[in-house]
Amino acid sequence: MKFDWENNTYNVPISLAFGKAFAKNLSMFIAPEYVVSGPAQGNFTIRLNINTMFASM
C-alpha cells in the first residue's frame, strides 16, 4: 500500500507471489499485482525479482 498524506493520494494493490530458492545464494519470485483502490485503480503489473547474495570478503 502507498499513502501520500501530503498530496492526499493512495494506492491499494493486491498481489500473489510465487518463488523458489535455487541455492544458498540465488532465489527468485514472480508476482502479478492488481491495484484495487486509489487513483491507479485497474492497473496491472507483473513483478520479477532475482536475488543473488555474495560471500563477504
mmCIF file of the N, C-alpha and C atoms, coordinates in Angstrom:
data_MODEL
# 
_entry.id   MODEL 
# 
loop_
_atom_site.group_PDB 
_atom_site.id 
_atom_site.type_symbol 
_atom_site.label_atom_id 
_atom_site.label_alt_id 
_atom_site.label_comp_id 
_atom_site.label_asym_id 
_atom_site.label_entity_id 
_atom_site.label_seq_id 
_atom_site.pdbx_PDB_ins_code 
_atom_site.Cartn_x 
_atom_site.Cartn_y 
_atom_site.Cartn_z 
_atom_site.occupancy 
_atom_site.B_iso_or_equiv 
_atom_site.pdbx_formal_charge 
_atom_site.auth_seq_id 
_atom_site.auth_comp_id 
_atom_site.auth_asym_id 
_atom_site.auth_atom_id 
_atom_site.pdbx_PDB_model_num 
ATOM 1   N N  . MET A 1 1  ? 0.832  -1.169  0.000   1.00 0.00 ? 1  MET A N  1 
ATOM 2   C CA . MET A 1 1  ? 0.000  0.000   0.000   1.00 0.00 ? 1  MET A CA 1 
ATOM 3   C C  . MET A 1 1  ? 0.880  1.237   0.000   1.00 0.00 ? 1  MET A C  1 
ATOM 4   N N  . LYS A 1 2  ? 0.408  2.266   -0.625  1.00 0.00 ? 2  LYS A N  1 
ATOM 5   C CA . LYS A 1 2  ? 1.137  3.533   -0.669  1.00 0.00 ? 2  LYS A CA 1 
ATOM 6   C C  . LYS A 1 2  ? 0.169  4.653   -0.302  1.00 0.00 ? 2  LYS A C  1 
ATOM 7   N N  . PHE A 1 3  ? 0.529  5.388   0.740   1.00 0.00 ? 3  PHE A N  1 
ATOM 8   C CA . PHE A 1 3  ? -0.273 6.514   1.181   1.00 0.00 ? 3  PHE A CA 1 
ATOM 9   C C  . PHE A 1 3  ? 0.583  7.776   1.139   1.00 0.00 ? 3  PHE A C  1 
ATOM 10  N N  . ASP A 1 4  ? 0.162  8.765   0.388   1.00 0.00 ? 4  ASP A N  1 
ATOM 11  C CA . ASP A 1 4  ? 0.859  10.053  0.299   1.00 0.00 ? 4  ASP A CA 1 
ATOM 12  C C  . ASP A 1 4  ? -0.007 11.080  1.023   1.00 0.00 ? 4  ASP A C  1 
ATOM 13  N N  . TRP A 1 5  ? 0.317  11.311  2.296   1.00 0.00 ? 5  TRP A N  1 
ATOM 14  C CA . TRP A 1 5  ? -0.515 12.191  3.126   1.00 0.00 ? 5  TRP A CA 1 
ATOM 15  C C  . TRP A 1 5  ? -0.407 13.646  2.693   1.00 0.00 ? 5  TRP A C  1 
ATOM 16  N N  . GLU A 1 6  ? 0.721  14.075  2.128   1.00 0.00 ? 6  GLU A N  1 
ATOM 17  C CA . GLU A 1 6  ? 0.890  15.467  1.709   1.00 0.00 ? 6  GLU A CA 1 
ATOM 18  C C  . GLU A 1 6  ? 0.011  15.805  0.511   1.00 0.00 ? 6  GLU A C  1 
ATOM 19  N N  . ASN A 1 7  ? -0.130 14.861  -0.435  1.00 0.00 ? 7  ASN A N  1 
ATOM 20  C CA . ASN A 1 7  ? -0.926 15.104  -1.640  1.00 0.00 ? 7  ASN A CA 1 
ATOM 21  C C  . ASN A 1 7  ? -2.289 14.427  -1.589  1.00 0.00 ? 7  ASN A C  1 
ATOM 22  N N  . ASN A 1 8  ? -2.593 13.771  -0.457  1.00 0.00 ? 8  ASN A N  1 
ATOM 23  C CA . ASN A 1 8  ? -3.879 13.128  -0.233  1.00 0.00 ? 8  ASN A CA 1 
ATOM 24  C C  . ASN A 1 8  ? -4.209 12.099  -1.320  1.00 0.00 ? 8  ASN A C  1 
ATOM 25  N N  . THR A 1 9  ? -3.224 11.245  -1.676  1.00 0.00 ? 9  THR A N  1 
ATOM 26  C CA . THR A 1 9  ? -3.445 10.168  -2.634  1.00 0.00 ? 9  THR A CA 1 
ATOM 27  C C  . THR A 1 9  ? -3.035 8.843   -2.013  1.00 0.00 ? 9  THR A C  1 
ATOM 28  N N  . TYR A 1 10 ? -3.513 7.761   -2.584  1.00 0.00 ? 10 TYR A N  1 
ATOM 29  C CA . TYR A 1 10 ? -3.217 6.436   -2.070  1.00 0.00 ? 10 TYR A CA 1 
ATOM 30  C C  . TYR A 1 10 ? -3.394 5.408   -3.181  1.00 0.00 ? 10 TYR A C  1 
ATOM 31  N N  . ASN A 1 11 ? -2.776 4.253   -3.035  1.00 0.00 ? 11 ASN A N  1 
ATOM 32  C CA . ASN A 1 11 ? -2.973 3.090   -3.903  1.00 0.00 ? 11 ASN A CA 1 
ATOM 33  C C  . ASN A 1 11 ? -2.988 1.851   -3.023  1.00 0.00 ? 11 ASN A C  1 
ATOM 34  N N  . VAL A 1 12 ? -3.938 0.955   -3.282  1.00 0.00 ? 12 VAL A N  1 
ATOM 35  C CA . VAL A 1 12 ? -4.032 -0.290  -2.537  1.00 0.00 ? 12 VAL A CA 1 
ATOM 36  C C  . VAL A 1 12 ? -3.968 -1.447  -3.539  1.00 0.00 ? 12 VAL A C  1 
ATOM 37  N N  . PRO A 1 13 ? -2.791 -2.090  -3.648  1.00 0.00 ? 13 PRO A N  1 
ATOM 38  C CA . PRO A 1 13 ? -2.679 -3.220  -4.573  1.00 0.00 ? 13 PRO A CA 1 
ATOM 39  C C  . PRO A 1 13 ? -2.937 -4.550  -3.873  1.00 0.00 ? 13 PRO A C  1 
ATOM 40  N N  . ILE A 1 14 ? -3.214 -5.562  -4.677  1.00 0.00 ? 14 ILE A N  1 
ATOM 41  C CA . ILE A 1 14 ? -3.298 -6.927  -4.169  1.00 0.00 ? 14 ILE A CA 1 
ATOM 42  C C  . ILE A 1 14 ? -2.406 -7.764  -5.094  1.00 0.00 ? 14 ILE A C  1 
ATOM 43  N N  . SER A 1 15 ? -1.616 -8.647  -4.496  1.00 0.00 ? 15 SER A N  1 
ATOM 44  C CA . SER A 1 15 ? -0.712 -9.461  -5.312  1.00 0.00 ? 15 SER A CA 1 
ATOM 45  C C  . SER A 1 15 ? -0.550 -10.840 -4.697  1.00 0.00 ? 15 SER A C  1 
ATOM 46  N N  . LEU A 1 16 ? -0.042 -11.745 -5.526  1.00 0.00 ? 16 LEU A N  1 
ATOM 47  C CA . LEU A 1 16 ? 0.219  -13.108 -5.099  1.00 0.00 ? 16 LEU A CA 1 
ATOM 48  C C  . LEU A 1 16 ? 1.555  -13.512 -5.700  1.00 0.00 ? 16 LEU A C  1 
ATOM 49  N N  . ALA A 1 17 ? 2.532  -13.817 -4.852  1.00 0.00 ? 17 ALA A N  1 
ATOM 50  C CA . ALA A 1 17 ? 3.887  -14.101 -5.322  1.00 0.00 ? 17 ALA A CA 1 
ATOM 51  C C  . ALA A 1 17 ? 4.186  -15.599 -5.261  1.00 0.00 ? 17 ALA A C  1 
ATOM 52  N N  . PHE A 1 18 ? 4.934  -16.060 -6.258  1.00 0.00 ? 18 PHE A N  1 
ATOM 53  C CA . PHE A 1 18 ? 5.417  -17.429 -6.322  1.00 0.00 ? 18 PHE A CA 1 
ATOM 54  C C  . PHE A 1 18 ? 6.928  -17.368 -6.458  1.00 0.00 ? 18 PHE A C  1 
ATOM 55  N N  . GLY A 1 19 ? 7.653  -18.083 -5.601  1.00 0.00 ? 19 GLY A N  1 
ATOM 56  C CA . GLY A 1 19 ? 9.098  -18.001 -5.640  1.00 0.00 ? 19 GLY A CA 1 
ATOM 57  C C  . GLY A 1 19 ? 9.776  -19.327 -5.383  1.00 0.00 ? 19 GLY A C  1 
ATOM 58  N N  . LYS A 1 20 ? 11.087 -19.312 -5.612  1.00 0.00 ? 20 LYS A N  1 
ATOM 59  C CA . LYS A 1 20 ? 11.882 -20.515 -5.399  1.00 0.00 ? 20 LYS A CA 1 
ATOM 60  C C  . LYS A 1 20 ? 13.307 -20.110 -5.042  1.00 0.00 ? 20 LYS A C  1 
ATOM 61  N N  . ALA A 1 21 ? 13.896 -20.835 -4.091  1.00 0.00 ? 21 ALA A N  1 
ATOM 62  C CA . ALA A 1 21 ? 15.313 -20.680 -3.767  1.00 0.00 ? 21 ALA A CA 1 
ATOM 63  C C  . ALA A 1 21 ? 16.055 -21.781 -4.516  1.00 0.00 ? 21 ALA A C  1 
ATOM 64  N N  . PHE A 1 22 ? 16.975 -21.396 -5.383  1.00 0.00 ? 22 PHE A N  1 
ATOM 65  C CA . PHE A 1 22 ? 17.710 -22.359 -6.205  1.00 0.00 ? 22 PHE A CA 1 
ATOM 66  C C  . PHE A 1 22 ? 18.974 -22.862 -5.523  1.00 0.00 ? 22 PHE A C  1 
ATOM 67  N N  . ALA A 1 23 ? 19.565 -22.041 -4.694  1.00 0.00 ? 23 ALA A N  1 
ATOM 68  C CA . ALA A 1 23 ? 20.789 -22.404 -3.987  1.00 0.00 ? 23 ALA A CA 1 
ATOM 69  C C  . ALA A 1 23 ? 20.874 -21.508 -2.756  1.00 0.00 ? 23 ALA A C  1 
ATOM 70  N N  . LYS A 1 24 ? 21.941 -21.646 -1.978  1.00 0.00 ? 24 LYS A N  1 
ATOM 71  C CA . LYS A 1 24 ? 22.089 -20.786 -0.796  1.00 0.00 ? 24 LYS A CA 1 
ATOM 72  C C  . LYS A 1 24 ? 22.174 -19.316 -1.184  1.00 0.00 ? 24 LYS A C  1 
ATOM 73  N N  . ASN A 1 25 ? 22.610 -19.022 -2.418  1.00 0.00 ? 25 ASN A N  1 
ATOM 74  C CA . ASN A 1 25 ? 22.851 -17.633 -2.787  1.00 0.00 ? 25 ASN A CA 1 
ATOM 75  C C  . ASN A 1 25 ? 22.009 -17.145 -3.967  1.00 0.00 ? 25 ASN A C  1 
ATOM 76  N N  . LEU A 1 26 ? 20.963 -17.871 -4.367  1.00 0.00 ? 26 LEU A N  1 
ATOM 77  C CA . LEU A 1 26 ? 20.154 -17.454 -5.505  1.00 0.00 ? 26 LEU A CA 1 
ATOM 78  C C  . LEU A 1 26 ? 18.694 -17.803 -5.282  1.00 0.00 ? 26 LEU A C  1 
ATOM 79  N N  . SER A 1 27 ? 17.836 -16.818 -5.421  1.00 0.00 ? 27 SER A N  1 
ATOM 80  C CA . SER A 1 27 ? 16.395 -17.043 -5.328  1.00 0.00 ? 27 SER A CA 1 
ATOM 81  C C  . SER A 1 27 ? 15.690 -16.070 -6.259  1.00 0.00 ? 27 SER A C  1 
ATOM 82  N N  . MET A 1 28 ? 14.449 -16.407 -6.610  1.00 0.00 ? 28 MET A N  1 
ATOM 83  C CA . MET A 1 28 ? 13.669 -15.508 -7.450  1.00 0.00 ? 28 MET A CA 1 
ATOM 84  C C  . MET A 1 28 ? 12.190 -15.690 -7.165  1.00 0.00 ? 28 MET A C  1 
ATOM 85  N N  . PHE A 1 29 ? 11.400 -14.645 -7.510  1.00 0.00 ? 29 PHE A N  1 
ATOM 86  C CA . PHE A 1 29 ? 9.955  -14.776 -7.423  1.00 0.00 ? 29 PHE A CA 1 
ATOM 87  C C  . PHE A 1 29 ? 9.306  -13.941 -8.520  1.00 0.00 ? 29 PHE A C  1 
ATOM 88  N N  . ILE A 1 30 ? 8.075  -14.320 -8.853  1.00 0.00 ? 30 ILE A N  1 
ATOM 89  C CA . ILE A 1 30 ? 7.264  -13.564 -9.797  1.00 0.00 ? 30 ILE A CA 1 
ATOM 90  C C  . ILE A 1 30 ? 5.934  -13.290 -9.106  1.00 0.00 ? 30 ILE A C  1 
ATOM 91  N N  . ALA A 1 31 ? 5.400  -12.085 -9.312  1.00 0.00 ? 31 ALA A N  1 
ATOM 92  C CA . ALA A 1 31 ? 4.182  -11.694 -8.606  1.00 0.00 ? 31 ALA A CA 1 
ATOM 93  C C  . ALA A 1 31 ? 3.310  -10.807 -9.483  1.00 0.00 ? 31 ALA A C  1 
ATOM 94  N N  . PRO A 1 32 ? 2.150  -11.295 -9.902  1.00 0.00 ? 32 PRO A N  1 
ATOM 95  C CA . PRO A 1 32 ? 1.193  -10.407 -10.557 1.00 0.00 ? 32 PRO A CA 1 
ATOM 96  C C  . PRO A 1 32 ? 0.555  -9.497  -9.503  1.00 0.00 ? 32 PRO A C  1 
ATOM 97  N N  . GLU A 1 33 ? 0.312  -8.232  -9.861  1.00 0.00 ? 33 GLU A N  1 
ATOM 98  C CA . GLU A 1 33 ? -0.238 -7.260  -8.917  1.00 0.00 ? 33 GLU A CA 1 
ATOM 99  C C  . GLU A 1 33 ? -1.329 -6.447  -9.606  1.00 0.00 ? 33 GLU A C  1 
ATOM 100 N N  . TYR A 1 34 ? -2.439 -6.266  -8.909  1.00 0.00 ? 34 TYR A N  1 
ATOM 101 C CA . TYR A 1 34 ? -3.576 -5.506  -9.425  1.00 0.00 ? 34 TYR A CA 1 
ATOM 102 C C  . TYR A 1 34 ? -3.953 -4.444  -8.400  1.00 0.00 ? 34 TYR A C  1 
ATOM 103 N N  . VAL A 1 35 ? -4.128 -3.202  -8.824  1.00 0.00 ? 35 VAL A N  1 
ATOM 104 C CA . VAL A 1 35 ? -4.483 -2.109  -7.910  1.00 0.00 ? 35 VAL A CA 1 
ATOM 105 C C  . VAL A 1 35 ? -6.000 -2.079  -7.781  1.00 0.00 ? 35 VAL A C  1 
ATOM 106 N N  . VAL A 1 36 ? -6.498 -2.314  -6.544  1.00 0.00 ? 36 VAL A N  1 
ATOM 107 C CA . VAL A 1 36 ? -7.944 -2.408  -6.308  1.00 0.00 ? 36 VAL A CA 1 
ATOM 108 C C  . VAL A 1 36 ? -8.572 -1.098  -5.873  1.00 0.00 ? 36 VAL A C  1 
ATOM 109 N N  . SER A 1 37 ? -7.764 -0.135  -5.402  1.00 0.00 ? 37 SER A N  1 
ATOM 110 C CA . SER A 1 37 ? -8.329 1.125   -4.931  1.00 0.00 ? 37 SER A CA 1 
ATOM 111 C C  . SER A 1 37 ? -7.308 2.240   -5.070  1.00 0.00 ? 37 SER A C  1 
ATOM 112 N N  . GLY A 1 38 ? -7.787 3.436   -5.361  1.00 0.00 ? 38 GLY A N  1 
ATOM 113 C CA . GLY A 1 38 ? -6.920 4.595   -5.476  1.00 0.00 ? 38 GLY A CA 1 
ATOM 114 C C  . GLY A 1 38 ? -6.900 5.140   -6.896  1.00 0.00 ? 38 GLY A C  1 
ATOM 115 N N  . PRO A 1 39 ? -6.103 6.180   -7.145  1.00 0.00 ? 39 PRO A N  1 
ATOM 116 C CA . PRO A 1 39 ? -6.048 6.801   -8.467  1.00 0.00 ? 39 PRO A CA 1 
ATOM 117 C C  . PRO A 1 39 ? -5.548 5.861   -9.562  1.00 0.00 ? 39 PRO A C  1 
ATOM 118 N N  . ALA A 1 40 ? -4.733 4.879   -9.214  1.00 0.00 ? 40 ALA A N  1 
ATOM 119 C CA . ALA A 1 40 ? -4.201 3.925   -10.200 1.00 0.00 ? 40 ALA A CA 1 
ATOM 120 C C  . ALA A 1 40 ? -5.070 2.669   -10.284 1.00 0.00 ? 40 ALA A C  1 
ATOM 121 N N  . GLN A 1 41 ? -6.308 2.747   -9.824  1.00 0.00 ? 41 GLN A N  1 
ATOM 122 C CA . GLN A 1 41 ? -7.194 1.590   -9.794  1.00 0.00 ? 41 GLN A CA 1 
ATOM 123 C C  . GLN A 1 41 ? -7.287 0.974   -11.191 1.00 0.00 ? 41 GLN A C  1 
ATOM 124 N N  . GLY A 1 42 ? -7.177 -0.352  -11.252 1.00 0.00 ? 42 GLY A N  1 
ATOM 125 C CA . GLY A 1 42 ? -7.273 -1.060  -12.512 1.00 0.00 ? 42 GLY A CA 1 
ATOM 126 C C  . GLY A 1 42 ? -5.927 -1.349  -13.163 1.00 0.00 ? 42 GLY A C  1 
ATOM 127 N N  . ASN A 1 43 ? -4.844 -0.752  -12.666 1.00 0.00 ? 43 ASN A N  1 
ATOM 128 C CA . ASN A 1 43 ? -3.518 -1.021  -13.219 1.00 0.00 ? 43 ASN A CA 1 
ATOM 129 C C  . ASN A 1 43 ? -3.084 -2.436  -12.866 1.00 0.00 ? 43 ASN A C  1 
ATOM 130 N N  . PHE A 1 44 ? -2.408 -3.086  -13.805 1.00 0.00 ? 44 PHE A N  1 
ATOM 131 C CA . PHE A 1 44 ? -1.924 -4.450  -13.626 1.00 0.00 ? 44 PHE A CA 1 
ATOM 132 C C  . PHE A 1 44 ? -0.425 -4.462  -13.886 1.00 0.00 ? 44 PHE A C  1 
ATOM 133 N N  . THR A 1 45 ? 0.328  -5.108  -12.995 1.00 0.00 ? 45 THR A N  1 
ATOM 134 C CA . THR A 1 45 ? 1.782  -5.172  -13.103 1.00 0.00 ? 45 THR A CA 1 
ATOM 135 C C  . THR A 1 45 ? 2.234  -6.594  -12.816 1.00 0.00 ? 45 THR A C  1 
ATOM 136 N N  . ILE A 1 46 ? 3.312  -7.007  -13.467 1.00 0.00 ? 46 ILE A N  1 
ATOM 137 C CA . ILE A 1 46 ? 3.952  -8.280  -13.132 1.00 0.00 ? 46 ILE A CA 1 
ATOM 138 C C  . ILE A 1 46 ? 5.360  -7.959  -12.653 1.00 0.00 ? 46 ILE A C  1 
ATOM 139 N N  . ARG A 1 47 ? 5.681  -8.384  -11.445 1.00 0.00 ? 47 ARG A N  1 
ATOM 140 C CA . ARG A 1 47 ? 6.997  -8.143  -10.860 1.00 0.00 ? 47 ARG A CA 1 
ATOM 141 C C  . ARG A 1 47 ? 7.822  -9.420  -10.932 1.00 0.00 ? 47 ARG A C  1 
ATOM 142 N N  . LEU A 1 48 ? 9.073  -9.271  -11.354 1.00 0.00 ? 48 LEU A N  1 
ATOM 143 C CA . LEU A 1 48 ? 10.028 -10.364 -11.368 1.00 0.00 ? 48 LEU A CA 1 
ATOM 144 C C  . LEU A 1 48 ? 11.223 -9.923  -10.541 1.00 0.00 ? 48 LEU A C  1 
ATOM 145 N N  . ASN A 1 49 ? 11.551 -10.691 -9.519  1.00 0.00 ? 49 ASN A N  1 
ATOM 146 C CA . ASN A 1 49 ? 12.637 -10.333 -8.626  1.00 0.00 ? 49 ASN A CA 1 
ATOM 147 C C  . ASN A 1 49 ? 13.640 -11.479 -8.585  1.00 0.00 ? 49 ASN A C  1 
ATOM 148 N N  . ILE A 1 50 ? 14.916 -11.151 -8.818  1.00 0.00 ? 50 ILE A N  1 
ATOM 149 C CA . ILE A 1 50 ? 16.001 -12.130 -8.737  1.00 0.00 ? 50 ILE A CA 1 
ATOM 150 C C  . ILE A 1 50 ? 16.969 -11.645 -7.661  1.00 0.00 ? 50 ILE A C  1 
ATOM 151 N N  . ASN A 1 51 ? 17.209 -12.469 -6.662  1.00 0.00 ? 51 ASN A N  1 
ATOM 152 C CA . ASN A 1 51 ? 18.108 -12.121 -5.557  1.00 0.00 ? 51 ASN A CA 1 
ATOM 153 C C  . ASN A 1 51 ? 19.361 -12.969 -5.631  1.00 0.00 ? 51 ASN A C  1 
ATOM 154 N N  . THR A 1 52 ? 20.508 -12.302 -5.593  1.00 0.00 ? 52 THR A N  1 
ATOM 155 C CA . THR A 1 52 ? 21.777 -13.007 -5.507  1.00 0.00 ? 52 THR A CA 1 
ATOM 156 C C  . THR A 1 52 ? 22.521 -12.479 -4.287  1.00 0.00 ? 52 THR A C  1 
ATOM 157 N N  . MET A 1 53 ? 23.218 -13.361 -3.616  1.00 0.00 ? 53 MET A N  1 
ATOM 158 C CA . MET A 1 53 ? 23.987 -12.962 -2.443  1.00 0.00 ? 53 MET A CA 1 
ATOM 159 C C  . MET A 1 53 ? 25.419 -13.425 -2.626  1.00 0.00 ? 53 MET A C  1 
ATOM 160 N N  . PHE A 1 54 ? 26.354 -12.567 -2.275  1.00 0.00 ? 54 PHE A N  1 
ATOM 161 C CA . PHE A 1 54 ? 27.756 -12.877 -2.418  1.00 0.00 ? 54 PHE A CA 1 
ATOM 162 C C  . PHE A 1 54 ? 28.400 -12.951 -1.042  1.00 0.00 ? 54 PHE A C  1 
ATOM 163 N N  . ALA A 1 55 ? 29.323 -13.872 -0.881  1.00 0.00 ? 55 ALA A N  1 
ATOM 164 C CA . ALA A 1 55 ? 30.017 -14.018 0.394   1.00 0.00 ? 55 ALA A CA 1 
ATOM 165 C C  . ALA A 1 55 ? 30.871 -12.793 0.673   1.00 0.00 ? 55 ALA A C  1 
ATOM 166 N N  . SER A 1 56 ? 30.943 -12.384 1.923   1.00 0.00 ? 56 SER A N  1 
ATOM 167 C CA . SER A 1 56 ? 31.779 -11.237 2.274   1.00 0.00 ? 56 SER A CA 1 
ATOM 168 C C  . SER A 1 56 ? 33.255 -11.615 2.169   1.00 0.00 ? 56 SER A C  1 
ATOM 169 N N  . MET A 1 57 ? 34.036 -10.646 1.813   1.00 0.00 ? 57 MET A N  1 
ATOM 170 C CA . MET A 1 57 ? 35.469 -10.924 1.613   1.00 0.00 ? 57 MET A CA 1 
ATOM 171 C C  . MET A 1 57 ? 36.299 -10.389 2.732   1.00 0.00 ? 57 MET A C  1 
# 
